[in-house]
Amino acid sequence: MRLHVRVVPNAKKVRIEETEAELKVWVDAPARDGKANKRLIEILSKHYGAKKAAIKIISGEKGREKIIEVPDDVTNRQ
């Protein structure tokens, strides 16, 4: 499944807010050297119960608006 994600880097606390249109994720990593993207993958991996390698950034790697692909077979959604 593909998700529209808005990332908020440098957050004091990690959190996820879901709406009908998108997922908003606050990450506790800076938006430089790919650190926020790496942390985003870790957060979504835990949230959906999927392996980190299975979650892909399809577009928006350098921006705050991203399209993320998560395997359809994730069942451990928290």
Secondary structure as UniProt FT lines:
FT   STRAND          2..8
FT   STRAND          15..18
FT   STRAND          23..26
FT   TURN            33..34
FT   HELIX           35..48
FT   HELIX           52..54
FT   STRAND          56..59
FT   TURN            61..62
FT   STRAND          65..69
FT   TURN            72..73
//
